[in-house]
Amino acid sequence: MGLIASLDIGSEKMVMAVASQENGNYHLAGIKMIALQGVTDGVITDKAKVKSYIKYLIQELAKDKAIDRLKMSLSGAALRVSEHKVNVLLQRKNVKEGDLARAENKCIEAAVSREDELVDILPVSYQIDRGMVVAHPVGVAGRSLDVHYRIYLADAAYLMEIRALLADCGIEDVEFFPPVRAYMEALDVCSTDKPFALIDMGARHTAVMLWGEGMLKQEVVLPLGTHAVDTDIMKGFRIEGIQVAKQMKHQYGIALRSMCKTEKIAIPEVKKQIEKRDLAKVIQCRMEELLEGAIFQLQQWRFNDAEKEILLTGGGSRVIGTDTLLAKLSGHKIRMAKVKGVISGNEEILSAPACLIVLGLLLCEHVELEEEKGGIGNWFSSIFK
């Protein structure tokens, strides 16, 4: 049996994971991250360069094994998100799986054009008879069902080009998912009704999500990420080269100045010595701005109970003290996100902030709901239900 692979293409990095599937369990066989060029706001602009990266990752991770299927995330300008509400009359006296399927199909028919490809569809809320809001509608009595969906679409022609690119790399079976689906699977959202929030600190964007009752409640992507921290370090210490600034951030950076001791650090690339507390001050100023933007969004969604958790992830959260700073600013309990459902010999990988999406993708599956078959037999039997 071959491998299942997943691919997360971010603003500055590409991550691939491969796993074997045994008895419904995903066993991580390998994972690798490389720096990325040829992608702008989630859209591949240099296909030859990106193809060379993918071939390299396959060679490193798959070696002599075939990849049976690849699951890839779409984000940024490659993905369009919209919201739709539909109403269906219940065929029986209470909600059945077939009613959910009819609602979903009705939404897809209204929202997806010929130029689009449906990437995913997620229910946000269910309402019975235009009144009672329920989290789990199946079995609830009523006459009609309203469903509020979030629809994730991509340009069909663009996805055709990506499939052709991956076919050139030896991968024929490709599925696309939005990052939010990877988060859901990685965190096993459906197993808990307890509300919690997730903040993903990326290089160019900060994603903020709210979950509750096993479903996505709110989602927004803020147009500012931790790349701004690198730029601030460059300007603040008159450094040429964004890579040197980025290295300073990850090697010496602390997000909370009060956690620093008074000491000098040497930057051999630019032949300078700087105070570690001065570096922390620059980082903290920008990190506060990023986190306060995310907190403000959560407050708009009335996520104010200090007992509720905020999970933190994304490459930007690797800066020491980011979780402590977020706890100080928000008053909430903060925990680093960890992947559930993937088995690995290295437990640290499951908590690595840059790996949450790619590991969650391994668990993603497109499940199509089936409408109940019509006919006089079903109609006749329904009379006695």
C-alpha positions in Angstrom: 0.0 0.0 0.0 1.2 3.5 -0.9 1.3 6.6 1.2 -1.1 9.4 1.9 0.5 12.8 1.6 -0.5 16.4 2.5 0.8 19.7 1.3 0.5 23.1 3.0 1.8 26.0 0.9 2.1 29.2 3.0 3.4 32.6 2.3 7.1 31.8 3.1 7.2 28.0 3.6 6.0 24.7 2.1 5.4 21.7 4.4 4.7 18.2 3.2 3.8 15.2 5.4 3.4 11.6 4.4 1.6 8.9 6.4 0.5 5.3 6.2 -3.1 4.4 7.0 -3.7 1.2 9.0 -7.0 0.2 10.6 -8.3 3.8 10.3 -5.2 5.2 12.0 -2.7 7.6 10.4 0.9 6.8 11.2 3.2 9.7 10.4 6.1 8.4 8.2 7.8 11.8 7.6 7.4 15.5 7.5 9.6 18.2 6.0 9.5 22.0 5.7 11.4 24.2 3.2 11.5 27.9 2.4 9.3 29.0 -0.5 9.3 31.3 -3.5 7.0 31.5 -6.4 3.8 31.9 -4.5 1.9 35.2 -3.9 -1.0 35.4 -1.4 -1.7 31.7 -1.8 -1.6 31.6 -5.6 1.2 29.8 -7.4 2.9 32.3 -9.7 6.0 30.4 -10.7 4.8 26.8 -11.5 8.3 25.6 -12.5 9.9 26.6 -9.3 7.0 25.2 -7.1 7.1 22.0 -9.1 10.8 21.6 -8.3 10.1 22.1 -4.6 7.3 19.5 -4.6 9.5 16.9 -6.5 12.3 17.5 -3.9 9.9 16.9 -1.0 8.5 13.8 -2.6 12.0 12.5 -3.2 13.0 13.2 0.4 9.8 11.8 2.1 8.4 9.1 -0.2 11.7 7.6 -1.5 10.8 4.2 -3.0 7.1 4.3 -2.0 4.3 5.6 -4.2 1.9 8.4 -3.0 -1.6 7.2 -3.6 -3.3 10.4 -2.7 -2.4 14.0 -1.9 -4.4 16.5 0.2 -3.6 20.1 -0.4 -4.7 23.3 1.4 -5.9 26.4 -0.5 -5.7 29.8 1.1 -5.4 33.5 0.4 -6.4 34.7 -3.1 -6.7 31.0 -4.3 -9.8 30.6 -2.1 -13.1 32.5 -2.0 -15.3 32.4 1.0 -19.0 33.2 1.1 -22.0 32.6 3.4 -25.4 31.3 2.3 -28.7 30.3 4.1 -31.2 27.8 2.7 -34.5 26.5 3.9 -35.9 23.0 3.2 -39.3 21.5 4.2 -38.9 18.3 6.2 -40.1 15.2 4.5 -41.1 13.7 7.8 -42.0 14.9 11.3 -38.4 15.3 12.4 -35.0 16.0 10.8 -33.3 13.2 9.0 -29.9 12.9 7.4 -31.6 13.2 4.0 -32.9 16.6 4.9 -29.4 17.8 5.7 -28.3 16.4 2.3 -31.1 18.3 0.5 -30.2 21.5 2.3 -26.5 21.1 1.3 -27.3 20.3 -2.3 -29.6 23.3 -2.5 -26.9 25.6 -1.2 -24.3 24.2 -3.6 -26.7 24.6 -6.5 -27.3 28.3 -5.6 -23.7 29.2 -4.8 -21.4 27.3 -7.2 -21.1 28.6 -10.8 -19.6 26.8 -13.8 -16.3 28.6 -13.4 -16.1 27.5 -9.7 -15.0 24.3 -8.0 -16.4 23.6 -4.6 -13.6 23.1 -2.1 -15.7 22.7 1.0 -19.0 23.5 2.6 -19.4 23.8 6.4 -22.7 24.3 8.4 -22.5 27.2 10.9 -25.9 26.9 12.4 -29.2 25.0 12.2 -32.7 26.5 12.9 -35.9 24.6 13.3 -39.2 26.2 12.1 -37.5 29.7 11.9 -37.2 29.7 15.7 -35.2 27.2 17.7 -31.5 27.1 17.0 -30.0 23.6 17.5 -26.5 22.2 17.3 -27.4 18.7 16.4 -30.6 18.8 14.3 -31.1 15.1 13.4 -34.1 13.7 15.2 -35.5 17.1 16.2 -39.2 17.5 15.5 -40.3 20.3 13.1 -41.7 21.2 9.7 -38.8 23.1 8.2 -35.0 23.5 8.6 -32.9 26.6 8.0 -29.1 26.0 7.6 -26.4 28.7 7.5 -23.4 27.6 5.5 -19.9 28.8 4.8 -18.9 28.0 1.2 -15.3 27.7 0.1 -14.7 28.0 -3.7 -11.8 28.1 -6.0 -11.4 28.9 -9.7 -11.9 25.6 -11.6 -9.3 26.4 -14.3 -6.7 27.2 -11.6 -7.2 23.9 -9.8 -6.9 22.1 -13.2 -3.5 23.7 -13.6 -2.5 22.6 -10.1 -3.7 19.0 -10.8 -1.6 19.0 -14.0 1.4 20.3 -12.1 1.1 17.5 -9.5 0.5 14.9 -12.2 3.9 15.9 -13.6 5.3 15.1 -10.1 3.7 11.6 -10.3 0.6 12.4 -8.2 -2.8 11.8 -9.9 -5.2 11.7 -7.0 -5.5 15.2 -5.5 -8.0 16.7 -3.1 -8.2 20.3 -2.0 -9.3 21.7 1.4 -9.4 25.1 3.1 -7.2 25.5 6.2 -10.3 25.7 8.5 -11.1 22.0 7.6 -7.5 21.0 8.6 -7.9 22.8 11.9 -11.2 21.0 12.5 -9.7 17.6 11.9 -6.4 18.3 13.7 -8.2 19.5 16.9 -11.1 17.0 16.6 -13.6 19.8 17.0 -16.6 17.6 16.4 -15.9 15.6 19.6 -16.5 18.6 21.9 -19.4 21.1 22.4 -17.1 23.3 24.6 -16.5 26.8 23.0 -12.9 27.7 22.3 -10.9 30.1 20.0 -7.9 29.5 17.7 -5.4 32.1 16.7 -3.0 31.2 13.8 -0.1 33.6 13.5 1.2 33.3 10.0 3.8 35.4 8.2 1.4 37.5 6.2 -1.9 36.9 7.9 -3.4 36.2 11.3 -6.4 33.8 11.3 -8.9 34.0 14.1 -11.6 31.3 14.6 -14.3 30.6 17.1 -15.6 27.1 17.6 -18.6 25.8 19.6 -21.1 22.9 19.7 -18.7 21.0 17.5 -19.0 23.5 14.6 -17.2 26.6 13.3 -19.0 29.7 14.6 -16.9 32.5 13.2 -13.8 32.9 11.1 -11.8 35.9 9.9 -8.3 36.4 8.4 -6.6 39.6 9.4 -4.2 41.1 6.8 -1.2 41.4 9.0 1.3 38.8 10.1 4.6 38.3 11.8 6.5 39.3 8.7 6.0 42.8 10.1 8.1 41.8 13.1 11.0 41.0 10.7 10.6 44.3 9.0 10.6 46.1 12.3 13.9 44.4 13.3 15.5 45.4 10.0 14.5 49.0 10.5 15.1 49.2 14.2 18.6 47.9 14.1 19.5 49.0 10.6 20.0 45.5 9.2 20.1 44.7 5.5 18.4 41.4 4.6 15.1 40.1 5.9 16.6 36.6 6.5 19.1 38.0 9.1 16.2 39.7 10.9 14.1 36.6 10.8 17.0 34.6 12.2 17.4 37.1 15.0 13.7 36.8 15.9 13.8 33.0 16.1 17.2 32.6 17.7 17.2 35.5 20.3 13.7 36.9 20.2 11.3 37.1 23.1 7.8 38.5 22.9 7.7 39.9 26.4 10.5 42.3 27.4 10.0 41.7 31.1 11.1 38.0 30.5 14.6 39.2 29.3 17.8 39.4 31.3 20.2 42.3 30.6 22.7 40.8 28.1 24.2 41.6 24.8 23.9 39.3 21.8 26.3 39.3 18.9 25.0 39.3 15.3 28.0 38.1 13.3 26.3 38.6 9.9 26.2 42.3 10.4 29.1 42.6 12.9 26.9 44.2 15.6 26.1 43.7 19.3 22.7 44.6 20.6 20.9 44.5 23.9 18.5 41.5 24.1 16.0 43.7 25.9 16.0 46.2 23.0 15.3 43.3 20.6 12.5 42.1 22.8 11.0 45.7 23.0 10.8 45.8 19.2 9.2 42.4 18.9 6.8 43.0 21.8 5.4 46.2 20.2 4.5 44.5 17.0 3.3 41.3 18.6 1.0 43.3 20.9 -0.5 44.9 17.8 -1.1 41.5 16.1 -2.6 39.9 19.2 -4.7 42.8 20.2 -6.3 42.8 16.7 -7.2 39.1 17.2 -8.5 39.7 20.7 -10.6 42.6 19.5 -12.2 40.3 17.0 -12.9 37.7 19.7 -14.5 40.4 21.8 -16.8 41.4 18.9 -17.9 37.8 18.9 -18.6 38.0 22.7 -15.9 35.5 23.5 -15.3 37.2 26.9 -15.4 34.4 29.5 -11.9 34.1 30.9 -12.5 30.4 31.6 -12.7 29.6 27.9 -9.5 28.6 26.2 -7.6 30.2 23.3 -5.4 27.8 21.3 -2.3 29.3 19.7 -0.6 28.1 16.5 1.2 29.2 13.4 4.9 29.8 12.7 4.7 33.3 14.4 3.8 31.7 17.7 7.2 30.1 17.9 8.7 33.3 19.4 9.3 32.7 23.1 6.7 34.3 25.4 4.0 34.7 22.8 1.6 32.6 24.8 2.4 34.5 28.0 1.9 37.8 26.2 -1.5 36.6 24.8 -2.6 35.5 28.3 -1.6 38.9 29.7 -3.5 40.8 27.0 -6.7 38.7 26.8 -7.1 37.3 30.3 -7.9 33.8 28.9 -6.3 30.5 29.4 -3.8 29.9 26.6 -2.7 26.6 25.2 -0.6 25.6 22.2 -2.6 23.7 19.7 -1.8 20.0 19.4 -2.8 17.5 16.7 -5.1 14.6 17.6 -5.6 11.6 15.5 -2.1 11.2 14.0 0.3 8.7 15.5 4.0 9.8 15.6 7.1 8.5 17.2 8.0 12.2 17.9 5.4 13.8 20.0 6.9 17.2 19.6 5.9 17.2 16.0 2.2 17.1 16.9 2.6 20.3 18.9 4.8 22.1 16.3 3.0 25.4 15.4 4.1 25.2 11.7 2.7 21.7 11.3 -0.9 21.9 12.5 -2.4 22.4 9.0 -0.3 19.8 7.2 -1.0 17.2 9.8 -4.7 18.1 10.0 -4.9 17.7 6.2 -3.9 14.0 6.6 -7.2 13.5 8.5 -9.4 15.4 6.1 -12.0 13.6 4.0 -14.8 14.8 1.7 -18.0 13.2 2.9 -21.1 13.5 0.7 -24.5 13.3 2.4 -27.0 11.2 0.6 -30.6 12.3 0.0 -33.4 9.9 0.8 -34.7 8.1 -2.2 -38.2 9.1 -3.2 -41.0 6.9 -4.4 -44.4 5.7 -3.2 -42.8 3.1 -0.9 -41.1 5.8 1.1 -44.1 8.0 1.1 -46.4 5.2 2.2 -44.1 4.1 5.0 -43.7 7.7 6.2 -47.4 7.9 7.0 -46.9 5.4 9.8 -43.8 7.2 11.3 
